[in-house]
Amino acid sequence: MSLGQNNFTKSMVAPLLLSIPVIVIAPSVMQPYALAQLSIFALLALSLGLIWGYGGILCFGQGAFFGIGAYSYVILVTNLSLPWTSLILAVFCTMLVAGCLGLVMFYGRLGDVYLAVVTLVFTLILNRFMNATAGPEYHIGSARLGGFNGIPGFDMLKLPWSDSMFIPDILFFYICFGFLIISWIFCRWLLKTHFGRVMIAIRENERKVEFAGYDTRLHKTMTFAIGGGLAGIAGVLYANWAGIVTPSLFSLTQSAEIIIWTIVGGLGTLIGPIVGAVLLMLLKLLLGYQTVVDNYFLLGVLLILVVLWFPNGIAGATMQSRFLQKNTATKKWRTHSNRTMNVKR
């Protein structure tokens, strides 16, 4: 086995090994219901970490794709009564919407600032529209959209071999965490492929990649659709976790939180957004029991402090520290070797 193949195998096995302590220890520390929520939001942060950190696409629309995934699942399962089939179709619907939006933006040659604005407006339009669908005339098949009240009372994911209408909390946590690990492994594999290397090259210098003969607009559209699909998976899982979907999924607050998670955790890494989402959601859960200071004010202060002290985020600072330690150790070894050779001479 070559060195490259060995490193590739290690990069695939590492997430599985890291997940074992979480599966064993976490349920004894926190409620499985809360752990499932953390896994869902970690997956949502991972979706933005991929398209922004590696694709160079700042998107305020991950909240929109999150909501589209949730609503698509509820509408499909209400009409089809097939939960797992509805999950797959909902993810494809979200990828289709993200791909169509990406085609308009990237083939329209919009700049980075305008991309952020368009995705932000797209999210706000969905939020306003879903809030205005309270009447009985707003329905898709047998699924009433419900307006600001949302859609409750739909079929949840269930185990094929069980007659129970619900999945136990601990099993649902394992399912959510499994989707997170599989998505993480998929992203690591994607970045090792030719497509992933081109995606990173586009982030660094899009014009040079175009001169090399690649269709950068197509690559960015595909990256955008993949990120939307990951957010759609998180949306489906959230719908099953909450038992209701509301227009608040399309809120600007939700989209801003995803960006904060990614920045705090570390842009340009896959583990960073996951760490940022978990830490900030834990902080939010702890702060939820107090009313002295507004939670979002504290999150804003934390974001400013992280940007000032750790420009590369928590994961980025950790990786940079390990890199410096490794370089220091290498320099010491080389210095010692040179001194030994001089003594021998």
Secondary structure by P-SEA (a helix, b strand, c coil): ccaaaaaaaaaaaaaaaaaccccccccccccaaaaaaaaaaaaaaaaaaaaacccccccccaaaaaaaaaaaaaaaaaacccaaaaaaaaaaaaaaaaaaaaaaaccccccaaaaaaaaaaaaaaaaaaaaaccccccccccccccccccccccccccccccccccccaaaaaaaaaaaaaaaaaaaaaaaacaaaaaaaaaaacaaaaaaaccaaaaaaaaaaaaaaaaaaaaaaaaaaaacccccccccaaaaaaaaaaaaaacccccaaaaaaaaaaaaaaaaacccccccaaaaaaaaaaaaaacccccaaaaaaaaaaaaaaaaaaaaaaaaaaaaaaac
